[in-house]
Amino acid sequence: MPETTSAPSAPCAPEDVRRIACIGAGVIGGGWVAHFLARGYDVTAWDPADDAGEKLRRLVAAAWPALEQIGLADGASPDRLTLAPTLAEAVADADFVQESAPENLELKRSLLAELAAATRPGVVIASSTSGYPMTEMQTAAEDAGRLVVGHPFNPPYLIPLVEVVGGERTDRAAVAWASRFYDLAGKSVITMDRELPGFIANRLQEALWREALHMVANGEASVEDIDASITEGPGLRWAFMGPCLTFALAGGEGGMAHMLDHFGPSLKSPWTRLAAPELDRELRDTMVDGCAQAAGGRTYADLVAERDQGVIDVLRATGRLGSTRR
């Protein structure tokens, strides 16, 4: 990012944000809408799909019981959602913009350029991209200094993490502003020092995913076995202690030093398949069939409710629900 430390004067401080524009209302964009509504903000949403408004309201309604369970901010209500007919109207009065369009680089470039032109000067615009660096997405924008990545995890209304990073043309002040805003909005923020393909959490998540696909493709493990190996194994530790500290404990009182010195010679033996497998029709169908069997007749809505309740239980058990007031 550039050495610039002062961005164009923003319309308000992070503490004074009242209206948020959510551009794109799919699973991630709709999840952001639910989160911001639950935190007591006014939200204006826009999505070009004809049925986007109806789907969005269904998503918010489905998420609301979970949000009520963890606690709503003062004044929080689904009634504070407005559906805008055009992108320009959606961002006209926005104090912050969260873009969650499909993962298509050319679409992201043109959309972010349009948002930068339509939004009031200084308003920070964050992209929910799960993999593209902001440097590659901001190339078409004239006012690119306020464009940042605000990468969430699904569902954004329950998973606290958001990774924040700017591109080469992003002002550092915009990154700082976005990080402060997300913190005030109830997120757990990682402000990255530099761009990294896939960011941090996705890099780790994708490594696990690649290994899972290899095992299924080679007939070495079923979808059900792979999921159980995490939910009944390391996933229980990862809910409150990351992989580094987890492995440090494997070294006993000697910690990470003993772990690396003792297990060092064998460390590379499991690292056998870091390249992604060929996603052919057979692997695709095996994964689809395996997930259908693992679902055991539960509908999408059933699984969402089960996941949401599980996340709430973990957050509650680890004392991470936090305050709901802004």
C-alpha positions, -999 to +999 in steps of 0.1 A: +000+000+000+012+036-005+028+056+022-002+080+023-016+082+057-044+106+051-075+097+030-100+121+016-121+134+045-148+108+052-184+119+058-183+105+093-162+087+119-166+049+122-185+056+155-211+077+137-220+053+109-258+051+106-267+038+071-249+010+053-253+001+017-250-036+009-244-042-028-252-078-038-277-097-018-268-134-022-257-157+006-228-135+017-244-101+010-276-112+026-256-124+056-240-090+059-274-073+057-287-095+086-256-087+107-258-050+102-295-049+109-289-069+141-263-043+151-289-015+149-279+000+116-302+012+088-294-009+057-301-002+020-296-032-003-293-035-040-290-065-062-298-067-100-316-101-098-354-098-102-362-120-071-333-106-050-355-086-026-378-116-019-348-139-013-331-113+009-361-109+032-364-147+035-327-149+045-330-121+071-361-138+085-344-171+087-313-156+105-333-134+129-341-161+155-304-169+159-296-132+161-323-127+188-307-156+207-272-140+208-287-105+215-297-076+193-284-040+195-308-013+207-333-005+180-323-034+158-351-045+134-356-061+100-379-031+093-347-010+090-340-027+056-347-007+025-345-022-010-332+003-036-342+001-073-308+013-085-272+011-074-269+049-073-299+052-050-286+024-027-253+043-020-266+079-021-268+083+017-245+055+027-219+060+054-202+027+044-206+003+015-202-035+016-199-050-019-207-087-022-210-094-059-201-128-075-165-138-077-157-125-112-127-103-116-140-081-144-174-077-127-156-067-095-135-042-113-164-025-131-187-026-101-161-011-077-154+017-102-191+024-105-194+024-067-165+048-063-181+072-088-216+070-073-207+071-035-201+103-016-164+113-015-145+097+013-170+069+020-151+037+025-161+008+001-153-028+012-153-059-010-163-093+004-141-110-022-128-144-010-097-144-031-090-114-054-064-089-042-077-054-041-048-043-063-063-063-091-099-051-084-093-014-081-076-008-115-107+008-132-116+031-103-106+067-104-111+072-067-094+040-055-079+052-023-110+042-003-114+007-017-105-021+008-111-058+012-134-067+040-135-105+037-160-123+060-168-159+067-202-175+061-225-167+077-213-131+083-241-126+109-226-153+132-189-159+123-170-130+138-139-130+116-133-103+089-100-098+072-092-063+062-065-053+037-060-026+011-044-026-024-015-007-039-037+024-045-056+022-011-049+049+015-038+034+048-063+057+065-091+039+047-079+005+060-077+019+095-112+034+092-126+001+080-109-020+107-123+004+134-158+003+119-159-035+117-147-037+153-175-013+164-200-034+143-192-065+164-166-083+142-133-098+151-109-080+128-075-091+114-059-061+097-034-075+073-001-058+066+001-069+030-020-085+003-019-123+003-037-145-023-067-161-005-059-140+026-051-159+057-080-181+068-089-191+033-053-202+026-056-226+056-091-237+048-082-244+012-052-266+022-075-288+042-101-288+014-075-299-012-065-328+010-101-338+015-107-338-023-076-360-029-088-386-003-122-388-019-109-389-054-085-418-045-112-437-026-092-433+007-120-418+028-157-409+025-172-375+028-187-385+061-154-398+074-136-366+065-162-344+082-162-366+113-124-365+114-127-327+120-158-323+141-148-352+164-111-343+163-090-311+157-121-290+151-129-292+188-095-277+196-096-251+168-128-235+182-107-219+209-070-225+201-055-221+167-032-247+149+001-231+161-007-232+198-023-266+194+009-280+180+029-261+206+010-282+232+020-313+214+056-305+224+046-308+261+065-285+285+091-279+258+064-263+236+069-255+199+107-259+201+104-295+213+076-302+189+097-291+159+129-306+171+113-339+180+089-343+150+109-323+125+123-352+105+087-365+098+070-332+092+070-335+055+055-370+054+019-359+054+025-330+030+020-351+000-007-334-021-006-296-020-016-293-057-054-295-062-068-327-078-085-327-111-121-319-105-135-343-131-171-355-133-165-386-112-150-366-083-178-340-086-205-366-085-188-385-056-187-353-035-223-344-043-235-379-035-215-380-003-228-347+009-264-358+002-258-390+023-242-370+051-272-346+051-294-376+059-326-361+045-321-328+063-331-298+041-309-268+034-330-248+060-325-276+085-287-276+080-285-238+082-304-238+115-282-266+128-251-248+118-262-215+133-272-231+166-238-249+167-219-216+161-240-199+188-233-227+213-195-226+206-194-188+209-214-189+242-192-217+256-160-199+248-173-165+261-172-148+227-207-135+222-196-101+234-217-069+237-245-062+213-247-025+219-230+001+196 
